[in-house]
Amino acid sequence: MSGEQSPEPDCSEVLGHLYEFLDREMPDVDSAKFREHIDECSPCLEKYGLEQAVKKLVKRCCGHDEVPADLRAKVMGRIELLRSADPVPERPAE
């Protein structure tokens, strides 16, 4: 990857890495591209806002409690199931 620019992310890529973005666990370059996409894409912005609100609510309500591993696995499984069942429509080509 000597100086090559990666392509702009599409909706499925943004939503697939949404928690990395929310948790600030991705490189700054990728984060900037994701931020730009989210700012320009209404469906992704809506999903980002929802996930951000859920994350804040969980932190506020449960941030101090130890989460049992089996509960965490069930919740993550449910999140993955919901993600796969509710695809975000692709934006029309401009």
MODELLER restraints for C-alpha pairs under 7 A, 6 or more apart:
rsr = mdl.restraints
at = mdl.atoms
rsr.add(forms.Gaussian(group=physical.xy_distance, feature=features.Distance(at['CA:8:A'], at['CA:33:A']), mean=6.66, stdev=0.5))
rsr.add(forms.Gaussian(group=physical.xy_distance, feature=features.Distance(at['CA:9:A'], at['CA:34:A']), mean=6.76, stdev=0.5))
rsr.add(forms.Gaussian(group=physical.xy_distance, feature=features.Distance(at['CA:11:A'], at['CA:44:A']), mean=6.66, stdev=0.5))
rsr.add(forms.Gaussian(group=physical.xy_distance, feature=features.Distance(at['CA:11:A'], at['CA:90:A']), mean=6.55, stdev=0.5))
rsr.add(forms.Gaussian(group=physical.xy_distance, feature=features.Distance(at['CA:14:A'], at['CA:34:A']), mean=6.28, stdev=0.5))
rsr.add(forms.Gaussian(group=physical.xy_distance, feature=features.Distance(at['CA:20:A'], at['CA:26:A']), mean=5.93, stdev=0.5))
rsr.add(forms.Gaussian(group=physical.xy_distance, feature=features.Distance(at['CA:21:A'], at['CA:31:A']), mean=6.31, stdev=0.5))
rsr.add(forms.Gaussian(group=physical.xy_distance, feature=features.Distance(at['CA:38:A'], at['CA:44:A']), mean=5.45, stdev=0.5))
rsr.add(forms.Gaussian(group=physical.xy_distance, feature=features.Distance(at['CA:38:A'], at['CA:45:A']), mean=4.97, stdev=0.5))
rsr.add(forms.Gaussian(group=physical.xy_distance, feature=features.Distance(at['CA:39:A'], at['CA:45:A']), mean=6.34, stdev=0.5))
rsr.add(forms.Gaussian(group=physical.xy_distance, feature=features.Distance(at['CA:43:A'], at['CA:88:A']), mean=6.45, stdev=0.5))
